[in-house]
Amino acid sequence: MTILERHDTGAIAHLRMTAPERLNALSDEMIAALQDQFDALQSDTSIRVVILSGAGKAFCAGHDLKQMTAGRQAPDGGKAYFKDLFDRCARMMQSIRALPQPVIAQTHGIATAAGCQLVASCDLAVAAEGTRFGVNGVNIGLFCSTPMVALTRNIPRKQAFEMLTTGQFIDAARAEALGLINHAVPEAELETATRQLAETLAAKLGAAVKIGKKAFYTQMDMPLDQAYAYTGDIMVENMLYRDTTEGIAAFIEKRDPDWQQ
């Protein structure tokens, strides 16, 4: 039985974590399966948007604590295993940002620790009302240092620090207010709302979204003047696309664009 299913509908790929008995924990196997799919999507020009969801009663409960406990049995106390684990997980999380396609987290139940990190690493997120988010490793004596990286790039500093040090959950409404997710919707509408968002993105010029996603993240790490210089060059490149010229002409002529990419 696979622990990660992929189903493509048109230009939308839907990845579904299917280990509900383990609350879709980021086990060694799950990290590897996600990495394989992200690597494949990197060069898949037929896909314009990716949806990531979880089966069962939770989106993702973070790392697999039973596997981590077993890893501690090594002669070095698990140091080499833990270093490798967190390196592999970090690579997988960063692969989301590196993808040319926007990735939407379709979240329900709980998203805790590295599961919350996974939501924060996605470009967009839709959550069912009642979903709880937390970086609560501190409750078992393990500060969520790697989830902190993605979390602090999504929500304000003091709110992130409070979540990390108290181990308390926030609900979907609070997550939306802080910017961890884009929309909180009734649970019965979660799949439809996520699909509608994905279809909206998939209808845009793929080449423009691809260049825009890369520019979005690159300019965030630059000083203001460098960011404007860099994005100015991106605008020039984008303006020279054949389909951008067609899009502008279609807008002026009040017709649908005939895009080829």
NORZI-V772688 format. One record per residue. N is the residue number from 1. NEAR is the number of other C-alpha atoms within 10 Angstrom. Layout:
N;NEAR, N;NEAR
This chain:
1;6, 2;11, 3;15, 4;22, 5;17, 6;14, 7;11, 8;14, 9;8, 10;12, 11;18, 12;21, 13;21, 14;21, 15;21, 16;20, 17;25, 18;21, 19;21, 20;16, 21;11, 22;16, 23;23, 24;28, 25;27, 26;25, 27;20, 28;15, 29;13, 30;21, 31;20, 32;16, 33;19, 34;24, 35;20, 36;12, 37;16, 38;20, 39;16, 40;11, 41;20, 42;15, 43;11, 44;12, 45;13, 46;14, 47;20, 48;26, 49;27, 50;25, 51;25, 52;23, 53;22, 54;24, 55;19, 56;16, 57;13, 58;24, 59;32, 60;31, 61;22, 62;26, 63;23, 64;17, 65;13, 66;9, 67;12, 68;16, 69;11, 70;12, 71;18, 72;15, 73;11, 74;11, 75;9, 76;10, 77;13, 78;16, 79;13, 80;13, 81;17, 82;14, 83;11, 84;12, 85;18, 86;13, 87;13, 88;16, 89;24, 90;17, 91;13, 92;23, 93;24, 94;16, 95;19, 96;24, 97;17, 98;16, 99;20, 100;24, 101;28, 102;22, 103;24, 104;26, 105;25, 106;26, 107;31, 108;26, 109;22, 110;25, 111;26, 112;27, 113;27, 114;30, 115;26, 116;26, 117;26, 118;25, 119;32, 120;25, 121;27, 122;24, 123;17, 124;21, 125;24, 126;25, 127;32, 128;24, 129;20, 130;17, 131;22, 132;24, 133;27, 134;27, 135;31, 136;23, 137;21, 138;17, 139;13, 140;8, 141;8, 142;9, 143;17, 144;22, 145;15, 146;15, 147;26, 148;21, 149;14, 150;21, 151;27, 152;17, 153;14, 154;17, 155;19, 156;13, 157;11, 158;10, 159;12, 160;18, 161;16, 162;12, 163;20, 164;24, 165;15, 166;14, 167;20, 168;16, 169;19, 170;17, 171;17, 172;27, 173;19, 174;15, 175;21, 176;18, 177;13, 178;16, 179;17, 180;26, 181;26, 182;18, 183;20, 184;25, 185;20, 186;12, 187;17, 188;10, 189;14, 190;20, 191;18, 192;12, 193;20, 194;23, 195;18, 196;12, 197;16, 198;23, 199;16, 200;11, 201;18, 202;20, 203;11, 204;13, 205;17, 206;23, 207;18, 208;17, 209;18, 210;16, 211;16, 212;17, 213;17, 214;16, 215;16, 216;13, 217;12, 218;13, 219;16, 220;10, 221;10, 222;12, 223;9, 224;11, 225;8, 226;12, 227;17, 228;13, 229;11, 230;15, 231;16, 232;12, 233;12, 234;15, 235;14, 236;10, 237;12, 238;17, 239;14, 240;10, 241;14, 242;12, 243;20, 244;17, 245;14, 246;16, 247;18, 248;13, 249;15, 250;14, 251;11, 252;9, 253;10, 254;9, 255;10, 256;11, 257;17, 258;11, 259;14, 260;10, 261;13
